[in-house]
Amino acid sequence: MFQQPLPQRVRVLILGGGIHGVGILHDMASRGWHDVHLLEKNTLGHGTSSRSTKLIHGGLRYLQRIHDFPLVAEALRERRALMEVAGDLVHPLEFVFPILKSGGASRFKVKIGLSLYDTLAGRHNVGRHHSLSESEALARAPVINPSMFSSYFSFWDCQTDDLALVRRAAYSACQLGAGVSEGHRVASISRADDGWNVEVVKPDGSLATISALYVVNAMGPWANKVLEESGIEPTHKAVNNKGAHLVFPDLGLKSGLFLQSPEDNRIFFVLPWLGKTLVGTTEKLFSGNPDDLAVTDDEIDYLMGHCNRYLKAPLLKSKIEATFAGLRWLAVEEGRSISATSRSHVLGAIASGRGVMLTLYGGKLSTYRALAEEIGDKICAHFGEESRSRTSQASVWFRESGAAASAGDAVKRFEG
């Protein structure tokens, strides 16, 4: 457990131990800043950061919207950067993209999209796309029903163990002198003459107050709730976009499957994952308590229904080994559906005396390191200091001994 001593005063206090909070902590520590501390109410990565689709990818589907091209290009650069500093956790995965005989994107449109994907990746590319014969596709994904498809493409992205990546970044930050306190819940935030006071509930139930000049609110789905309960008006409205996943036994996949749902134009994945098979994801507005998140029967039926139409033998509910869901915390874009809302991030700043509180809206696992560097630059500028991020360098990454997860351990994370 990460349990450094709780400071009474700190220059930079980070709230939330998901990938973005931990990434910001690591970024600041890589610049030589030691007066930085992170609070997490549960354990690191307990929320969405351990409940993703386990991909470090450019986001092929975002090429449908021209305003998202810069986000895709950045994610493709970051994919390569993370491979170089954490190659044991971020590794290439080939995908089979079958073209439906009826409905879905045409072969021509997919070819154009994959060519653009390769172009945006440039010298950072993992592998170029190419056509597959039916036999080549079946060798990679023997579960698919070839009668549904007219042709096949291969392309490359990366897969990760998201929770292990969170822990790696946190451990590295601590090795560089930063602090982390798990099991500490933020009760309230209040303005002070010299920044902010954050009241914290410690693991034993007692209260403590931490004073900070700069606060980064990276609590994701809990971010605005804590602000509102503290009498602070959030700078942005946001919504929770729920993504559900199912875990099945190993289906013999050698590659991931990138599948289309022609009815609602959704993309979903069937992936080999730590000796299991991962199916996901959904997109559904969630307005409940983020602490009470569970996969519903409707979501199971949706994923299995869309998946089974493309498989030789249907998946059975009785074979589900685990389910999990995460929340994508997105800034509201008026007039846009959940699926059309950009995954690019928004930063909301609130001043208090000489201090600032920065709240993060949005963000992606794939681009967390670049986002953390951006926020680190803002923090340094606020204090009038010049120091460069070094998280793209392997020298500031450290491995936690005995941290590798087995397939069984991974599934147990989500078993009720």
C-alpha positions as CSV (number, residue, x, y, z in Angstrom):
1,M,0.0,0.0,0.0
2,F,1.2,3.5,-0.8
3,Q,1.2,5.3,2.5
4,Q,3.7,8.2,2.8
5,P,3.3,10.5,5.8
6,L,0.5,13.1,5.3
7,P,1.9,16.6,5.0
8,Q,0.4,19.6,6.7
9,R,1.4,21.9,3.9
10,V,2.5,21.2,0.4
11,R,3.1,23.2,-2.8
12,V,1.1,20.9,-5.1
13,L,-1.7,18.6,-3.9
14,I,-3.2,16.2,-6.4
15,L,-6.6,14.7,-5.6
16,G,-7.4,11.4,-7.2
17,G,-5.2,8.3,-7.8
18,G,-6.3,7.3,-11.3
19,I,-3.9,7.4,-14.3
20,H,-4.2,11.1,-14.7
21,G,-3.5,12.0,-11.1
22,V,-0.7,9.6,-10.8
23,G,0.7,10.8,-14.2
24,I,0.8,14.4,-13.0
25,L,2.5,13.3,-9.8
26,H,5.1,11.4,-11.8
27,D,5.6,14.3,-14.1
28,M,6.3,16.8,-11.3
29,A,8.6,14.3,-9.6
30,S,10.5,13.8,-12.8
31,R,11.2,17.6,-12.9
32,G,12.8,17.4,-9.4
33,W,9.8,18.6,-7.4
34,H,9.5,16.8,-4.1
35,D,6.9,19.1,-2.5
36,V,4.1,17.2,-4.2
37,H,1.6,14.8,-2.7
38,L,-1.4,12.7,-4.0
39,L,-4.5,11.6,-2.1
40,E,-6.6,8.6,-3.1
41,K,-9.7,7.6,-1.2
42,N,-9.4,3.9,-2.1
43,T,-6.4,2.2,-3.7
44,L,-4.6,3.6,-6.8
45,G,-6.4,2.9,-10.0
46,H,-9.5,1.7,-8.1
47,G,-11.9,3.5,-10.5
48,T,-12.0,3.9,-14.3
49,S,-8.2,3.5,-14.6
50,S,-8.4,-0.2,-13.9
51,R,-11.7,-0.6,-15.8
52,S,-10.7,0.4,-19.3
53,T,-10.6,-1.6,-22.5
54,K,-6.8,-2.1,-21.8
55,L,-5.7,-0.3,-25.0
56,I,-3.1,2.3,-25.7
57,H,-4.3,3.3,-29.1
58,G,-4.7,6.2,-31.5
59,G,-8.5,5.8,-31.6
60,L,-9.2,4.7,-35.2
61,R,-12.9,5.5,-34.9
62,Y,-12.2,9.1,-34.0
63,L,-11.1,9.6,-37.6
64,Q,-14.8,10.0,-38.5
65,R,-14.5,13.5,-37.1
66,I,-12.0,15.8,-38.6
67,H,-11.7,18.0,-35.4
68,D,-10.4,14.9,-33.6
69,F,-7.5,14.3,-36.0
70,P,-5.0,16.1,-33.7
71,L,-6.1,13.9,-30.7
72,V,-5.5,10.8,-32.8
73,A,-2.1,12.0,-33.9
74,E,-1.1,12.8,-30.3
75,A,-2.3,9.4,-29.1
76,L,-0.3,7.7,-31.8
77,R,2.8,9.5,-30.7
78,E,2.1,8.7,-27.0
79,R,1.6,5.0,-28.0
80,R,5.2,4.9,-29.1
81,A,6.5,6.9,-26.1
82,L,4.9,4.5,-23.6
83,M,6.2,1.5,-25.5
84,E,9.7,2.9,-25.1
85,V,9.5,3.6,-21.3
86,A,7.2,0.8,-20.2
87,G,7.6,-1.9,-22.9
88,D,6.8,-4.7,-20.6
89,L,3.4,-3.1,-19.9
90,V,2.6,-1.6,-23.3
91,H,3.0,-4.0,-26.1
92,P,1.9,-4.2,-29.8
93,L,-1.3,-6.0,-30.6
94,E,-2.5,-6.9,-34.1
95,F,-6.1,-6.3,-34.9
96,V,-8.3,-8.0,-37.5
97,F,-10.9,-5.5,-39.0
98,P,-13.5,-7.6,-40.9
99,I,-15.6,-5.8,-43.5
100,L,-19.3,-6.7,-43.3
101,K,-21.1,-8.0,-46.4
102,S,-24.1,-5.9,-45.5
103,G,-24.0,-2.6,-43.5
104,G,-21.2,-1.0,-41.7
105,A,-18.3,0.9,-43.3
106,S,-17.4,0.0,-46.8
107,R,-14.0,-1.6,-47.7
108,F,-13.0,1.7,-49.5
109,K,-13.9,3.8,-46.5
110,V,-12.0,1.5,-44.1
111,K,-9.0,1.5,-46.4
112,I,-8.9,5.3,-46.5
113,G,-9.2,5.4,-42.7
114,L,-6.4,2.9,-42.1
115,S,-4.1,4.7,-44.5
116,L,-4.8,8.0,-42.7
117,Y,-4.1,6.2,-39.4
118,D,-0.7,5.1,-40.7
119,T,0.1,8.5,-42.0
120,L,-0.8,10.3,-38.7
121,A,1.5,7.8,-36.9
122,G,4.4,8.5,-39.2
123,R,7.7,7.4,-37.8
124,H,6.0,6.4,-34.6
125,N,4.0,3.7,-36.2
126,V,3.9,0.2,-34.7
127,G,3.0,-1.6,-38.0
128,R,1.3,-0.7,-41.2
129,H,-2.1,-2.0,-42.2
130,H,-2.6,-4.5,-45.0
131,S,-5.2,-6.8,-46.4
132,L,-5.8,-10.3,-45.2
133,S,-7.1,-13.3,-47.0
134,E,-10.0,-15.2,-45.3
135,S,-7.6,-18.0,-44.2
136,E,-5.2,-15.4,-42.7
137,A,-8.0,-13.8,-40.8
138,L,-9.2,-17.1,-39.5
139,A,-5.7,-18.1,-38.4
140,R,-5.6,-14.9,-36.3
141,A,-9.3,-15.0,-35.1
142,P,-10.6,-18.6,-35.5
143,V,-13.9,-17.7,-33.7
144,I,-15.3,-15.4,-36.5
145,N,-18.0,-16.6,-38.9
146,P,-16.6,-15.8,-42.4
147,S,-20.0,-15.9,-44.0
148,M,-20.7,-12.5,-42.5
149,F,-17.7,-10.7,-44.0
150,S,-16.5,-9.8,-47.5
151,S,-12.9,-9.0,-46.8
152,Y,-10.4,-8.3,-43.9
153,F,-7.7,-5.8,-42.9
154,S,-4.9,-6.1,-40.4
155,F,-3.7,-3.0,-38.4
156,W,-1.7,-2.5,-35.2
157,D,-2.2,-0.8,-31.9
158,C,-1.1,-1.5,-28.3
159,Q,-2.5,-3.3,-25.3
160,T,-1.7,-2.7,-21.6
161,D,-2.4,-3.8,-18.1
162,D,-4.0,-0.4,-17.0
163,L,-3.7,-1.0,-13.3
164,A,-0.1,-2.1,-13.5
165,L,0.6,1.1,-15.5
166,V,-1.0,3.2,-12.8
167,R,1.1,1.5,-10.1
168,R,4.3,1.8,-12.2
169,A,3.9,5.5,-12.6
170,A,3.1,6.0,-8.9
171,Y,6.0,3.9,-7.7
172,S,8.3,5.8,-10.0
173,A,7.0,9.1,-8.6
174,C,7.6,7.9,-5.0
175,Q,11.1,6.8,-5.9
176,L,11.8,10.3,-7.2
177,G,10.6,11.9,-3.9
178,A,6.9,12.5,-4.3
179,G,4.3,11.3,-1.8
180,V,1.1,9.2,-2.1
181,S,-1.5,8.5,0.6
182,E,-4.1,5.8,-0.2
183,G,-7.3,5.4,1.8
184,H,-7.6,9.2,2.4
185,R,-10.9,10.7,1.3
186,V,-11.4,14.4,0.5
187,A,-14.2,15.7,2.7
188,S,-14.1,19.3,1.6
189,I,-12.1,22.0,-0.1
190,S,-12.0,25.6,1.1
191,R,-10.3,28.9,0.0
192,A,-7.5,30.2,2.1
193,D,-5.5,33.5,2.0
194,D,-2.6,31.5,0.6
195,G,-4.2,28.9,-1.6
196,W,-6.5,26.1,-0.5
197,N,-7.3,24.0,2.6
198,V,-8.3,20.4,1.9
199,E,-10.0,18.5,4.7
200,V,-9.2,14.8,4.6
201,V,-10.8,11.7,6.2
202,K,-7.9,9.4,7.2
203,P,-8.2,5.6,7.2
204,D,-9.0,5.6,11.0
205,G,-11.8,8.1,10.5
206,S,-10.1,11.0,12.0
207,L,-9.8,14.4,10.1
208,A,-6.7,16.2,8.9
209,T,-6.3,19.5,7.0
210,I,-3.7,20.0,4.3
211,S,-2.8,23.4,3.0
212,A,-1.7,23.7,-0.6
213,L,-0.8,26.5,-3.0
214,Y,-1.8,24.5,-6.1
215,V,-4.5,21.8,-6.1
216,V,-5.1,19.5,-9.1
217,N,-8.6,18.0,-9.0
218,A,-8.2,14.8,-11.0
219,M,-11.0,12.9,-9.3
220,G,-12.8,12.2,-12.5
221,P,-16.5,11.3,-11.9
222,W,-16.2,12.6,-8.3
223,A,-14.6,16.0,-9.3
224,N,-17.6,18.3,-9.6
225,K,-19.4,16.5,-6.7
226,V,-16.7,17.4,-4.2
227,L,-16.6,21.0,-5.5
228,E,-20.3,21.4,-5.2
229,E,-20.4,19.9,-1.7
230,S,-17.7,22.4,-0.8
231,G,-19.7,25.3,-2.0
232,I,-17.5,25.9,-5.1
233,E,-19.1,26.3,-8.5
234,P,-17.4,24.0,-11.1
235,T,-16.0,25.7,-14.2
236,H,-17.6,23.2,-16.5
237,K,-20.5,20.8,-16.7
238,A,-19.6,17.2,-17.3
239,V,-21.3,13.8,-17.9
240,N,-20.3,10.2,-17.1
241,N,-20.2,8.0,-20.1
242,K,-20.4,4.4,-18.9
243,G,-18.4,1.6,-20.6
244,A,-19.2,-2.0,-19.8
245,H,-16.9,-5.0,-20.4
246,L,-17.3,-8.8,-20.2
247,V,-14.5,-11.3,-19.4
248,F,-14.8,-14.8,-21.0
249,P,-12.4,-17.8,-21.1
250,D,-9.7,-17.8,-23.7
251,L,-11.3,-18.1,-27.2
252,G,-8.1,-18.8,-29.0
253,L,-7.6,-15.3,-30.4
254,K,-4.1,-14.5,-31.7
255,S,-5.2,-10.9,-32.6
256,G,-7.8,-8.5,-31.4
257,L,-11.1,-8.1,-33.3
258,F,-12.3,-4.6,-34.3
259,L,-16.0,-5.0,-35.0
260,Q,-18.8,-2.8,-36.2
261,S,-22.4,-2.5,-35.1
262,P,-24.3,-1.2,-38.2
263,E,-27.5,-0.4,-36.2
264,D,-25.9,2.2,-34.0
265,N,-22.5,2.8,-35.7
266,R,-20.7,1.7,-32.5
267,I,-17.3,0.0,-32.5
268,F,-16.6,-2.8,-30.1
269,F,-13.6,-5.1,-29.4
270,V,-13.0,-8.7,-28.7
271,L,-9.5,-9.0,-27.3
272,P,-7.1,-11.6,-26.0
273,W,-6.2,-10.4,-22.4
274,L,-4.0,-12.1,-19.9
275,G,-5.1,-15.6,-21.0
276,K,-8.8,-14.6,-21.1
277,T,-11.0,-12.9,-23.7
278,L,-12.3,-9.3,-23.1
279,V,-15.4,-8.0,-24.8
280,G,-16.3,-4.3,-24.8
281,T,-17.4,-1.6,-24.7
282,T,-20.7,0.2,-24.4
283,E,-21.5,3.9,-24.3
284,K,-24.3,5.0,-22.1
285,L,-25.0,8.1,-20.0
286,F,-24.7,7.3,-16.3
287,S,-26.3,9.6,-13.8
288,G,-26.1,7.5,-10.6
289,N,-23.5,7.3,-7.9
290,P,-20.1,6.4,-9.3
291,D,-19.4,4.3,-6.2
292,D,-22.3,2.0,-7.1
293,L,-21.2,1.1,-10.7
294,A,-22.2,-2.3,-12.0
295,V,-22.8,-3.9,-15.4
296,T,-26.5,-4.4,-16.1
297,D,-28.3,-7.2,-17.8
298,D,-29.2,-4.9,-20.7
299,E,-25.5,-4.1,-21.2
300,I,-24.6,-7.8,-21.1
301,D,-27.3,-8.5,-23.7
302,Y,-26.2,-5.7,-25.9
303,L,-22.5,-6.8,-26.0
304,M,-23.3,-10.5,-26.4
305,G,-26.0,-9.8,-29.0
306,H,-23.7,-7.7,-31.2
307,C,-20.8,-10.0,-30.7
308,N,-22.5,-13.3,-31.3
309,R,-23.9,-12.3,-34.7
310,Y,-20.2,-12.4,-36.0
311,L,-19.0,-15.6,-34.3
312,K,-19.2,-19.3,-35.4
313,A,-20.4,-20.4,-31.9
314,P,-22.3,-18.0,-29.6
315,L,-20.9,-16.8,-26.3
316,L,-22.9,-18.0,-23.4
317,K,-23.9,-16.0,-20.3
318,S,-22.9,-19.0,-18.2
319,K,-19.3,-18.6,-19.4
320,I,-18.9,-15.0,-18.2
321,E,-16.1,-15.1,-15.7
322,A,-16.3,-11.4,-14.7
323,T,-17.8,-8.1,-15.6
324,F,-16.6,-4.5,-15.0
325,A,-17.5,-1.0,-16.0
326,G,-15.7,2.3,-16.0
327,L,-16.9,5.9,-16.4
328,R,-15.5,8.3,-19.0
329,W,-15.7,11.7,-17.4
330,L,-16.4,14.1,-20.3
331,A,-16.9,17.9,-20.5
332,V,-20.4,18.6,-21.9
333,E,-20.5,19.7,-25.6
334,E,-23.9,21.3,-26.3
335,G,-25.8,19.6,-29.2
336,R,-23.5,16.5,-29.3
337,S,-24.4,12.9,-28.4
338,I,-22.3,10.9,-26.0
339,S,-20.6,9.0,-28.8
340,A,-19.9,12.3,-30.7
341,T,-18.4,14.1,-27.6
342,S,-14.7,14.7,-28.0
343,R,-12.3,12.7,-25.9
344,S,-9.9,15.7,-25.7
345,H,-9.6,17.2,-22.3
346,V,-10.6,20.5,-20.7
347,L,-8.9,22.3,-17.8
348,G,-10.9,24.5,-15.4
349,A,-8.9,26.9,-13.2
350,I,-10.2,28.6,-10.0
351,A,-8.0,31.1,-8.2
352,S,-7.7,31.5,-4.4
353,G,-5.2,34.1,-3.2
354,R,-1.9,33.2,-4.6
355,G,-3.2,29.7,-5.3
356,V,-5.0,27.9,-8.1
357,M,-7.1,24.8,-8.3
358,L,-7.1,23.1,-11.7
359,T,-9.9,20.6,-12.4
360,L,-9.4,18.1,-15.2
361,Y,-12.4,17.1,-17.4
362,G,-11.9,14.3,-20.0
363,G,-8.6,12.7,-21.0
364,K,-7.7,9.3,-22.3
365,L,-5.5,6.5,-20.9
366,S,-3.5,6.6,-24.2
367,T,-2.5,10.3,-23.8
368,Y,-2.3,10.6,-20.0
369,R,1.5,11.2,-20.1
370,A,1.3,14.1,-22.5
371,L,-1.6,15.6,-20.5
372,A,0.3,15.3,-17.3
373,E,3.2,17.1,-19.0
374,E,0.9,19.9,-20.1
375,I,-0.4,20.3,-16.6
376,G,3.1,20.1,-15.2
377,D,4.1,23.0,-17.5
378,K,1.2,25.0,-16.1
379,I,2.2,24.4,-12.5
380,C,5.8,25.4,-13.2
381,A,4.6,28.6,-15.0
382,H,2.4,29.5,-12.0
383,F,5.4,29.4,-9.7
384,G,7.7,31.1,-12.2
385,E,10.0,28.1,-12.4
386,E,11.5,26.4,-15.4
387,S,11.9,22.6,-15.3
388,R,11.3,20.1,-18.0
389,S,9.3,16.9,-17.8
390,R,11.4,13.7,-18.1
391,T,8.6,11.1,-18.2
392,S,9.5,10.3,-21.8
393,Q,12.9,9.0,-20.5
394,A,13.3,5.5,-19.2
395,S,15.6,6.8,-16.5
396,V,12.7,8.1,-14.4
397,W,10.7,4.9,-14.5
398,F,11.2,2.2,-11.8
399,R,9.7,-1.3,-11.5
400,E,7.9,-2.3,-8.4
401,S,9.2,-5.8,-7.4
402,G,6.6,-8.6,-7.5
403,A,4.0,-6.5,-9.2
404,A,3.2,-8.6,-12.2
405,A,-0.5,-9.8,-12.4
406,S,-1.6,-13.2,-13.4
407,A,-4.8,-13.8,-15.4
408,G,-6.5,-15.1,-12.3
409,D,-5.5,-12.1,-10.3
410,A,-6.8,-9.8,-13.1
411,V,-10.2,-11.5,-13.1
412,K,-10.4,-11.4,-9.3
413,R,-10.3,-7.6,-9.4
414,F,-13.8,-7.6,-10.8
415,E,-15.5,-10.6,-9.2
416,G,-18.2,-9.8,-6.7
